[in-house]
Amino acid sequence: ARGASGKATSGLPVCSRTGSASGGPPAHEPPGPMSTLSPDGISTELGAGTGAPELCQPVGDGCRFCPPVRRGDQPAWHPPAQEGAFVSGLRVNNSLTRTKELFVPASGRRVRWYTCGPTVYDVAHMGHARCYLTFDILRRIMEEYFGYDVEYQLNITDIDDKIILRARRNKLLADYRAACKPFADVAADVDAAAAAMGRKMAEKLAKLEVPLPSGMPSIEVDERADMLEVHKLKLEQWVETKARIDAARLGADASALVDAAVEPLAEQLDAMLGHTVTDQSVFEAHARAYEAEFFDDMASLGCRPPTILTRVTEYVPQIVDFIATIIGRGLAYESNGSVYMDIGAMRLAGHDYRKLMPAGADTEMTEAQMSEGEGALCGGASEKHSRNDFALWKSSKPGEPSWPSPWGGGRPGWHIECSVMGTATFGSNMDIHAGGSDLKFPHHDNELAQSEAYHGCQQWVNYFLHAGHLHIKGLKMSKSLKNFVTIQQALELHSARQIRLMFLVQPWDRQMHYSDQTIGEARAIERRLRDFFGAVKALRRDGFLAGPTAPTPADAQLSAKVSAFRQRTHEMLLDNFNTLGVMNELLALVAEVGECLRAPASAQPGALVVSDAAVAVTRMLRVLGVAEQEELGLPLADEAGGGGREAQVTPFADALVKLRDELRAHAKRVKDTELLRLCDSVRDLQLVELGVRVEDPVGGATDSAWRLDEPEVLKNELVERQERQRDKERQSLANNIPTKKKELEKAKLAQVPPADLFHSERHAGKFSAFSDAGLPTLDAEGKELSKSAIKAVEKELKQHDAAHTALKAKPPTYIASLEQTIVELEAQLAALGG
């Protein structure tokens, strides 16, 4: 059989009809004649009973496929048939084709979506937020905007080499602390551990600095360069760690020394005693603790919980059965108690490998890829038939969790877990599989391989979505690099809404940088939205029924722009969830409304059409997860919705703000600075505590504007304003102090009598003879001064004489006063943190 490109393809069906994790799929029957649709919606009559992959293959839930297509160098992809599916027109960047493909769910509006969850060995960082918040945004768009019924499955990886090592080392370190060893013994242990880690770091550097042989594949050359850059960063961090250890040794505090040497000491203890940690609850408790923290973080970010949550530890028997089925098909083999996928046999059976990051059959997995895919505790390449084969089951050594299997005690490999849990939920085919872009290879390619081997099919996943990396200072945010910002740390500085806005203005499937600039842009957007909604609410409070309500030309113009906004944002969401384009359109409409409200009253649109624009903006923000409760605007943290609080507050806020405006105007007329200070205090302190933002009138206006806001936001803004003022004062002081010091230096020099100027310390050693007037006549070597030199000293003496005369005219305390001023300025600068 041949695919759309004319290249030979296997006779494997696209998908098996059914599948289970325990018993394996049943035998496949060739499809009968059927009518199907091409990816572009063209009806095609297909032949009968050939078993060729071009024929649309039904799966258990009725999914059918169009003839395969090829995009560039990617393997054949089988577009789901549109018959019986809800087709919204959405196109998504499908990693299986590296192309924006029309999204067609297998059945109606139902979308079966599996996302690779976290490995719960440590706290979640902003790199995790990039992945899971991004998919929360995409999921909301599919559910709230396009009307799909999304079944969202998330897995928890609670069996993994990282968990084993971290849990084991934490246990051993806790036991070490509990032993309360004398300081001298702890110091000796730390010295040995630090020396071992130092040797390890140096050996790795030497290995990475060895030039690669000429003619190596570019991927290995690039990988080596990246690994060297990363290792140099780790060396810098190691230098800092050693400095902390040295500082702690001076204190003779054993506990402080252990704290400083946690990393090398834990690694050393693990090397010596790791095999003694045999209580499996140690690993489980570690994973459960960080799993709970992860979901707390997701809730804090406003991410919806999954529909289905699965843990690896709850599926180990199914994993064993799944692996046994693959072995039974001749596509995996046992070696020293571990089981490996046989990539060569898989390819001979007609399966494609690799699908997401294609490579030739003779391309070997690199060292870094193998390390990433197999983990730090793998058996190594010597157990495998081929370097490209990967672990389905790992034989467990002492100190590692273990479950029974036909091949001996062991644990699941990393990739197999998602195959089994996804199959247990969705069977032999799913609509969407998602994860971070760093998982494409080896994790997701290996997932596809073992799943399609198990099901005996060609396409287990129809659409693969990969979120772009989050980088910080040029490198991917990673726990191993210690260059990460935890989600909780980020939320101490920024609101969940600001973080979401930061991601919304970046393409979801591209690399992005986390920096003060990117989060600053998000905060500026939030402020623009608050100002916009505040202005609209103020307009609505003014009572629009008091004047004419018939539509005006200004109403018609704004209404047309609102309609255009709805159409353009619809097109952008259809185009691969283009939230950057949506936000640009949204902010453009916000700016347009702002311009309208600043126009002369006769040219302003009415409150109703302005409100319609605000509702259109709010509805889109609600779809994106930015606004969820209010009918209009951004919800307040303590508001349940419906605008009830604002309706209650309005009469009191109106009265208080009006009174403040009158007092402020009076204070300005009579120049009462204390009353002005009190007016500012009401605005910046009392009303901030109540969550009321007041903006003083500008441009000749007499009335202040007010709106409700979150007290924490207002307090943070006040702190920022105060800090900017302090920065301004610091800069002023930093500029003034050198000026005063120079003035003092000149004054002290001016104290010298003119006749003694060239005898002073300033000119020491320059001259050897002088005239009666004190002018030098010979230089230090006894030579007569040149004419130009004579002119220079005469000019200097004249200027000094003038300065000396001016100083005598000043008060006797002038120099002492300058010295005191400098002391006071330096004290002020120190008090401001300068």
Secondary structure, DSSP 4 states (H G I P E B T S, - for coil): -B-TTS-B--S--SS-S---TTT-PPPP------EEE-TTS-EEE--SS---TTS----TT---BPPPB--TTSPPB-PBP-TTB-----EEEETTTTEEEE---SBBTEEEEEE---B-SS--BHHHHHHHHHHHHHHHIIIIIS--EEEEEEEEB-S-HHHHHHHHHHHHHHHHHHT---HHHHHHHHHHHHHHHHHHHHHHHHHHHSPPPTT--HHHHHHHHHHHHHHHHHHHHHHHHHHHHHHHHHHT-HHHHHHHTHHHHHHHHHHHHGGG---HHHHHHHHHHHHHHHHHHHHHTTPPPPSEEEEGGGGHHHHHHHHHHHHHTTSEEEETTEEEE-HHHHHHTT--S-SSS---TTPPPPHHHHHHHH-TT---GGGSSSTT--EEEEEPPTTS--B--TT-SEEE-HHHHHHHHHHHHHTT-EEEEEEEGGGIIIIIHHHHHHHHHHHT-S-SEEEEEEEPPEEETTEE--TTTT---BHHHHHHHS-HHHHHHHHHTS-TTS-EE-SHHHHHHHHHHHHHHHHHHHHHHHHHHT-GGGS--S--HHHHHHHHHHHHHHHHHHHHHHBT--HHHHHHHHHHHHHHHHHHHHS-GGGSPPHHHHHHHHHHHHHHHHHTTS--S-SSSPPPTT--STTHHHHHHHHHHHHHHHHHHHHHHHHHHHT-HHHHHHHHHIIIIIHHHTTEEEE---TT--S-EEEE--HHHHHHHHHHHHHHHHHHHHHHHHHHHHHHHHHHHHHHHHTS-GGGGGGSGGGTTTEEEE-TTS-EEEETTSPBPPHHHHHHHHHHHHHHHHHHHHHHHS-TTHHHHHHHHHHHHHHHHHHTT-
